[in-house]
Amino acid sequence: MSELRKDPVVDRWVIMSEERAVRPSDFSTHAIKTSKTACPFCSGNEHYTPSEVFADRPDQSAANKPGWKLRVVPNKFPALATTPHADVRHHHFFSSHNGYGRHEVIVETPVHGVGPSDLSVSDHECILKAYRHRLLDMQRDPRLAYALLFKNHGALAGATVDHTHSQMIATPIVPFAVEEELRSARDYHADKQECVYCRLLKEETSDGTRLIGENDAFVAIQAFASRFPCETWILPKRHTSHFELHPENEMSLLAGLMKETFQRLHRALDDPPFNTVIHSAPLRDRSHDTCYHWHIEILPKLTQVAGYEWGSGVFINPLLPEQAAQSLRQVTLS
Amino acid sequence: MSELRKDPVVDRWVIMSEERAVRPSDFSTHAIKTSKTACPFCSGNEHYTPSEVFADRPDQSAANKPGWKLRVVPNKFPALATTPHADVRHHHFFSSHNGYGRHEVIVETPVHGVGPSDLSVSDHECILKAYRHRLLDMQRDPRLAYALLFKNHGALAGATVDHTHSQMIATPIVPFAVEEELRSARDYHADKQECVYCRLLKEETSDGTRLIGENDAFVAIQAFASRFPCETWILPKRHTSHFELHPENEMSLLAGLMKETFQRLHRALDDPPFNTVIHSAPLRDRSHDTCYHWHIEILPKLTQVAGYEWGSGVFINPLLPEQAAQSLRQVTLS
């Protein structure tokens, strides 16, 4: 069984993941993980994964057989366990939660060896539709408060399987980083009667120095206070709190801008490791509708996060976002 | 000139470090940094560094010459610039600060190739006294609000020079992670009329399952909600808010427990990369004296921080701290 533990001082949770349990002697810093077996995410290897919970099968092929364009399966080594209750346990001083939740893998393509910059706009649209489907499904479980969609690309960004995929972790708690964004957006709205992200969009599109892409419905920028070199945010122009509530007919425009942005990063930085995170309001919670605005963050991992960052929460970035934007705009797209 | 920028939404600062400026094409993910020149921190190579600001020279040798046991120098590639003003600039919407500050390197030994577990108790005492000296010196600059002492050990923990050293970054702002700890400690004290760290010490010493070392003045534990496998905290038994105000005569006991703890980690985890951070109250600020309690965190880097952690602030740890403590207690010390 997994366990969620809260730090006794600050509002920080940790998932103690027994499914992935190790002993100290299992860690070998110098070893590089290599794939020893057949890829569990390739077409034809469906039996290596748990049964699919969603798939895009244009040819109406049978579940857990080849023929799919995209496949969602429970993670074989989930961070959280699908045990029935989500009780908070308070010891005298320490608090923990039993580690109920969902951990799924979105296999983005049956083809091995292609990355997000290689996938077609239609592939990206298919991925975005899968994200929407999984979020709408998580909404139906009243024990879950939040579902986070993310992608780890490259070993240095935490990917343990090469074959391109995203993940979803759904928890009975709203994570701290999300709470903090919601609180800040709510405070800004109370003060200025305006959504902080709508204001950010106005500033960035009129200034233009950090803009790297734009279409009728979405904008891609370099973040003003980028923690990482080439930290990229993609925001919808339409104010919407939840990714899964965004009008479906705009998803093809998002897919187009995603593909373009991944190409820019791939070409300017030579296929960098990166993390992508969907920032969206909590499941079923409509109290943030006027002040929160979902968006996507793409975080390239070209610098080490070290003692200063861990101790302070302040990041050191050697590349000005305005310079990054200039380089990224100059990339020739295909 | 460096610049401190605040995220337009959350209370997160970033140091844009022009002294370390790069272009996107300078990043090469696959390259491993190797030392091409003589080590700037070795005895005899003092001319490679800026002039020392502090040194332990038992033989009364001349500054910037061999003969030292420990040496503190300004960082040759500082994250922050020593420009005169510390003004906050508000653009219409974005806030920044000019990047005034101090960035120093504490060269912990003249000998190349030894690590913190090899250094003697007397070496560790000498390092702790240098920390104290630098913090007391930073207190004299009214433009500085906080000074953070940290250590990166191993390339995977962000060390770019092999020769064992710590660093200090002093800023005109109190970093967010520090503010958050102070706020949480203050809230706990207001609620329970007790220091949360004093309470933690009582719980951990009476329970004992996470305890890995103890002497008359200090305790070493595995953190209850460890973000990282073998995350270790060292706390003074005596309630003190500031590291630099802790009674000097207890530093030899701290040095002894530091050496012992580094040995346990080194032996159980085969010389792991790690970060060490001193958590202490802001410079000159005595308003936290009753509720804050300085301590040291040692964070081994054996797992990748990936998309889920960046998006949620929730960490996934595959090793229970109680199991880690058991293994670390079993290490034979020399």
HADDOCK unambig.tbl for C-alpha pairs under 7 A between the chains (distance, minus, plus):
assign (segid A and resid 5 and name CA) (segid B and resid 225 and name CA) 5.42 0.50 0.50
assign (segid A and resid 6 and name CA) (segid B and resid 225 and name CA) 5.93 0.50 0.50
assign (segid A and resid 7 and name CA) (segid B and resid 224 and name CA) 6.88 0.50 0.50
assign (segid A and resid 7 and name CA) (segid B and resid 225 and name CA) 5.04 0.50 0.50
assign (segid A and resid 9 and name CA) (segid B and resid 181 and name CA) 6.85 0.50 0.50
assign (segid A and resid 9 and name CA) (segid B and resid 184 and name CA) 6.00 0.50 0.50
assign (segid A and resid 9 and name CA) (segid B and resid 185 and name CA) 6.51 0.50 0.50
assign (segid A and resid 9 and name CA) (segid B and resid 196 and name CA) 6.85 0.50 0.50
assign (segid A and resid 10 and name CA) (segid B and resid 180 and name CA) 6.85 0.50 0.50
assign (segid A and resid 10 and name CA) (segid B and resid 181 and name CA) 5.89 0.50 0.50
assign (segid A and resid 10 and name CA) (segid B and resid 184 and name CA) 5.70 0.50 0.50
assign (segid A and resid 12 and name CA) (segid B and resid 314 and name CA) 6.61 0.50 0.50
assign (segid A and resid 13 and name CA) (segid B and resid 314 and name CA) 5.22 0.50 0.50
assign (segid A and resid 13 and name CA) (segid B and resid 315 and name CA) 6.90 0.50 0.50
assign (segid A and resid 14 and name CA) (segid B and resid 225 and name CA) 5.87 0.50 0.50
assign (segid A and resid 14 and name CA) (segid B and resid 227 and name CA) 6.02 0.50 0.50
assign (segid A and resid 14 and name CA) (segid B and resid 314 and name CA) 5.36 0.50 0.50
assign (segid A and resid 14 and name CA) (segid B and resid 315 and name CA) 4.76 0.50 0.50
assign (segid A and resid 14 and name CA) (segid B and resid 316 and name CA) 5.83 0.50 0.50
assign (segid A and resid 14 and name CA) (segid B and resid 317 and name CA) 6.97 0.50 0.50
assign (segid A and resid 15 and name CA) (segid B and resid 315 and name CA) 6.08 0.50 0.50
assign (segid A and resid 15 and name CA) (segid B and resid 316 and name CA) 4.70 0.50 0.50
assign (segid A and resid 15 and name CA) (segid B and resid 317 and name CA) 6.09 0.50 0.50
assign (segid A and resid 16 and name CA) (segid B and resid 316 and name CA) 6.17 0.50 0.50
assign (segid A and resid 16 and name CA) (segid B and resid 317 and name CA) 5.09 0.50 0.50
assign (segid A and resid 16 and name CA) (segid B and resid 318 and name CA) 5.88 0.50 0.50
assign (segid A and resid 16 and name CA) (segid B and resid 319 and name CA) 6.93 0.50 0.50
assign (segid A and resid 16 and name CA) (segid B and resid 320 and name CA) 6.40 0.50 0.50
assign (segid A and resid 17 and name CA) (segid B and resid 316 and name CA) 6.68 0.50 0.50
assign (segid A and resid 17 and name CA) (segid B and resid 317 and name CA) 6.05 0.50 0.50
assign (segid A and resid 17 and name CA) (segid B and resid 318 and name CA) 4.94 0.50 0.50
assign (segid A and resid 18 and name CA) (segid B and resid 318 and name CA) 6.32 0.50 0.50
assign (segid A and resid 20 and name CA) (segid B and resid 318 and name CA) 5.47 0.50 0.50
assign (segid A and resid 21 and name CA) (segid B and resid 318 and name CA) 4.88 0.50 0.50
assign (segid A and resid 21 and name CA) (segid B and resid 319 and name CA) 5.87 0.50 0.50
assign (segid A and resid 22 and name CA) (segid B and resid 318 and name CA) 6.07 0.50 0.50
assign (segid A and resid 22 and name CA) (segid B and resid 319 and name CA) 5.71 0.50 0.50
assign (segid A and resid 23 and name CA) (segid B and resid 319 and name CA) 6.62 0.50 0.50
assign (segid A and resid 24 and name CA) (segid B and resid 268 and name CA) 6.58 0.50 0.50
assign (segid A and resid 24 and name CA) (segid B and resid 269 and name CA) 6.17 0.50 0.50
assign (segid A and resid 24 and name CA) (segid B and resid 324 and name CA) 6.58 0.50 0.50
assign (segid A and resid 25 and name CA) (segid B and resid 268 and name CA) 6.68 0.50 0.50
assign (segid A and resid 25 and name CA) (segid B and resid 269 and name CA) 6.29 0.50 0.50
assign (segid A and resid 27 and name CA) (segid B and resid 269 and name CA) 6.73 0.50 0.50
assign (segid A and resid 27 and name CA) (segid B and resid 302 and name CA) 6.71 0.50 0.50
assign (segid A and resid 29 and name CA) (segid B and resid 272 and name CA) 6.56 0.50 0.50
assign (segid A and resid 29 and name CA) (segid B and resid 302 and name CA) 6.42 0.50 0.50
assign (segid A and resid 79 and name CA) (segid B and resid 316 and name CA) 6.99 0.50 0.50
assign (segid A and resid 150 and name CA) (segid B and resid 307 and name CA) 5.51 0.50 0.50
assign (segid A and resid 150 and name CA) (segid B and resid 308 and name CA) 6.26 0.50 0.50
assign (segid A and resid 151 and name CA) (segid B and resid 307 and name CA) 6.00 0.50 0.50
assign (segid A and resid 152 and name CA) (segid B and resid 306 and name CA) 6.39 0.50 0.50
assign (segid A and resid 152 and name CA) (segid B and resid 307 and name CA) 5.80 0.50 0.50
assign (segid A and resid 157 and name CA) (segid B and resid 306 and name CA) 5.63 0.50 0.50
assign (segid A and resid 158 and name CA) (segid B and resid 304 and name CA) 5.17 0.50 0.50
assign (segid A and resid 158 and name CA) (segid B and resid 305 and name CA) 6.54 0.50 0.50
assign (segid A and resid 158 and name CA) (segid B and resid 306 and name CA) 5.04 0.50 0.50
assign (segid A and resid 175 and name CA) (segid B and resid 312 and name CA) 5.11 0.50 0.50
assign (segid A and resid 175 and name CA) (segid B and resid 313 and name CA) 6.47 0.50 0.50
assign (segid A and resid 175 and name CA) (segid B and resid 314 and name CA) 6.31 0.50 0.50
assign (segid A and resid 176 and name CA) (segid B and resid 312 and name CA) 6.28 0.50 0.50
assign (segid A and resid 176 and name CA) (segid B and resid 313 and name CA) 5.75 0.50 0.50
assign (segid A and resid 177 and name CA) (segid B and resid 311 and name CA) 6.69 0.50 0.50
assign (segid A and resid 177 and name CA) (segid B and resid 312 and name CA) 4.92 0.50 0.50
assign (segid A and resid 177 and name CA) (segid B and resid 313 and name CA) 4.97 0.50 0.50
assign (segid A and resid 178 and name CA) (segid B and resid 312 and name CA) 6.10 0.50 0.50
assign (segid A and resid 180 and name CA) (segid B and resid 10 and name CA) 6.86 0.50 0.50
assign (segid A and resid 181 and name CA) (segid B and resid 9 and name CA) 6.85 0.50 0.50
assign (segid A and resid 181 and name CA) (segid B and resid 10 and name CA) 5.89 0.50 0.50
assign (segid A and resid 184 and name CA) (segid B and resid 9 and name CA) 6.00 0.50 0.50
assign (segid A and resid 184 and name CA) (segid B and resid 10 and name CA) 5.69 0.50 0.50
assign (segid A and resid 185 and name CA) (segid B and resid 9 and name CA) 6.50 0.50 0.50
assign (segid A and resid 196 and name CA) (segid B and resid 9 and name CA) 6.83 0.50 0.50
assign (segid A and resid 224 and name CA) (segid B and resid 7 and name CA) 6.87 0.50 0.50
assign (segid A and resid 225 and name CA) (segid B and resid 5 and name CA) 5.41 0.50 0.50
assign (segid A and resid 225 and name CA) (segid B and resid 6 and name CA) 5.93 0.50 0.50
assign (segid A and resid 225 and name CA) (segid B and resid 7 and name CA) 5.04 0.50 0.50
assign (segid A and resid 225 and name CA) (segid B and resid 14 and name CA) 5.87 0.50 0.50
assign (segid A and resid 227 and name CA) (segid B and resid 14 and name CA) 6.03 0.50 0.50
assign (segid A and resid 268 and name CA) (segid B and resid 24 and name CA) 6.56 0.50 0.50
assign (segid A and resid 268 and name CA) (segid B and resid 25 and name CA) 6.66 0.50 0.50
assign (segid A and resid 269 and name CA) (segid B and resid 24 and name CA) 6.17 0.50 0.50
assign (segid A and resid 269 and name CA) (segid B and resid 25 and name CA) 6.29 0.50 0.50
assign (segid A and resid 269 and name CA) (segid B and resid 27 and name CA) 6.68 0.50 0.50
assign (segid A and resid 272 and name CA) (segid B and resid 29 and name CA) 6.46 0.50 0.50
assign (segid A and resid 275 and name CA) (segid B and resid 306 and name CA) 6.60 0.50 0.50
assign (segid A and resid 275 and name CA) (segid B and resid 307 and name CA) 4.90 0.50 0.50
assign (segid A and resid 276 and name CA) (segid B and resid 307 and name CA) 6.26 0.50 0.50
assign (segid A and resid 277 and name CA) (segid B and resid 307 and name CA) 6.23 0.50 0.50
assign (segid A and resid 277 and name CA) (segid B and resid 311 and name CA) 5.78 0.50 0.50
assign (segid A and resid 302 and name CA) (segid B and resid 27 and name CA) 6.70 0.50 0.50
assign (segid A and resid 302 and name CA) (segid B and resid 29 and name CA) 6.49 0.50 0.50
assign (segid A and resid 304 and name CA) (segid B and resid 158 and name CA) 5.16 0.50 0.50
assign (segid A and resid 305 and name CA) (segid B and resid 158 and name CA) 6.53 0.50 0.50
assign (segid A and resid 306 and name CA) (segid B and resid 152 and name CA) 6.38 0.50 0.50
assign (segid A and resid 306 and name CA) (segid B and resid 157 and name CA) 5.63 0.50 0.50
assign (segid A and resid 306 and name CA) (segid B and resid 158 and name CA) 5.04 0.50 0.50
assign (segid A and resid 306 and name CA) (segid B and resid 275 and name CA) 6.59 0.50 0.50
assign (segid A and resid 307 and name CA) (segid B and resid 150 and name CA) 5.50 0.50 0.50
assign (segid A and resid 307 and name CA) (segid B and resid 151 and name CA) 6.00 0.50 0.50
assign (segid A and resid 307 and name CA) (segid B and resid 152 and name CA) 5.80 0.50 0.50
assign (segid A and resid 307 and name CA) (segid B and resid 275 and name CA) 4.91 0.50 0.50
assign (segid A and resid 307 and name CA) (segid B and resid 276 and name CA) 6.27 0.50 0.50
assign (segid A and resid 307 and name CA) (segid B and resid 277 and name CA) 6.23 0.50 0.50
assign (segid A and resid 308 and name CA) (segid B and resid 150 and name CA) 6.27 0.50 0.50
assign (segid A and resid 311 and name CA) (segid B and resid 177 and name CA) 6.69 0.50 0.50
assign (segid A and resid 311 and name CA) (segid B and resid 277 and name CA) 5.80 0.50 0.50
assign (segid A and resid 312 and name CA) (segid B and resid 175 and name CA) 5.11 0.50 0.50
assign (segid A and resid 312 and name CA) (segid B and resid 176 and name CA) 6.27 0.50 0.50
assign (segid A and resid 312 and name CA) (segid B and resid 177 and name CA) 4.91 0.50 0.50
assign (segid A and resid 312 and name CA) (segid B and resid 178 and name CA) 6.11 0.50 0.50
assign (segid A and resid 313 and name CA) (segid B and resid 175 and name CA) 6.47 0.50 0.50
assign (segid A and resid 313 and name CA) (segid B and resid 176 and name CA) 5.76 0.50 0.50
assign (segid A and resid 313 and name CA) (segid B and resid 177 and name CA) 4.98 0.50 0.50
assign (segid A and resid 314 and name CA) (segid B and resid 12 and name CA) 6.60 0.50 0.50
assign (segid A and resid 314 and name CA) (segid B and resid 13 and name CA) 5.22 0.50 0.50
assign (segid A and resid 314 and name CA) (segid B and resid 14 and name CA) 5.35 0.50 0.50
assign (segid A and resid 314 and name CA) (segid B and resid 175 and name CA) 6.29 0.50 0.50
assign (segid A and resid 315 and name CA) (segid B and resid 13 and name CA) 6.91 0.50 0.50
assign (segid A and resid 315 and name CA) (segid B and resid 14 and name CA) 4.76 0.50 0.50
assign (segid A and resid 315 and name CA) (segid B and resid 15 and name CA) 6.08 0.50 0.50
assign (segid A and resid 316 and name CA) (segid B and resid 14 and name CA) 5.85 0.50 0.50
assign (segid A and resid 316 and name CA) (segid B and resid 15 and name CA) 4.70 0.50 0.50
assign (segid A and resid 316 and name CA) (segid B and resid 16 and name CA) 6.17 0.50 0.50
assign (segid A and resid 316 and name CA) (segid B and resid 17 and name CA) 6.68 0.50 0.50
assign (segid A and resid 316 and name CA) (segid B and resid 79 and name CA) 6.98 0.50 0.50
assign (segid A and resid 317 and name CA) (segid B and resid 14 and name CA) 6.99 0.50 0.50
assign (segid A and resid 317 and name CA) (segid B and resid 15 and name CA) 6.09 0.50 0.50
assign (segid A and resid 317 and name CA) (segid B and resid 16 and name CA) 5.09 0.50 0.50
assign (segid A and resid 317 and name CA) (segid B and resid 17 and name CA) 6.05 0.50 0.50
assign (segid A and resid 318 and name CA) (segid B and resid 16 and name CA) 5.89 0.50 0.50
assign (segid A and resid 318 and name CA) (segid B and resid 17 and name CA) 4.94 0.50 0.50
assign (segid A and resid 318 and name CA) (segid B and resid 18 and name CA) 6.30 0.50 0.50
assign (segid A and resid 318 and name CA) (segid B and resid 20 and name CA) 5.44 0.50 0.50
assign (segid A and resid 318 and name CA) (segid B and resid 21 and name CA) 4.90 0.50 0.50
assign (segid A and resid 318 and name CA) (segid B and resid 22 and name CA) 6.08 0.50 0.50
assign (segid A and resid 319 and name CA) (segid B and resid 16 and name CA) 6.93 0.50 0.50
assign (segid A and resid 319 and name CA) (segid B and resid 21 and name CA) 5.86 0.50 0.50
assign (segid A and resid 319 and name CA) (segid B and resid 22 and name CA) 5.72 0.50 0.50
assign (segid A and resid 319 and name CA) (segid B and resid 23 and name CA) 6.61 0.50 0.50
assign (segid A and resid 320 and name CA) (segid B and resid 16 and name CA) 6.40 0.50 0.50
assign (segid A and resid 324 and name CA) (segid B and resid 24 and name CA) 6.56 0.50 0.50
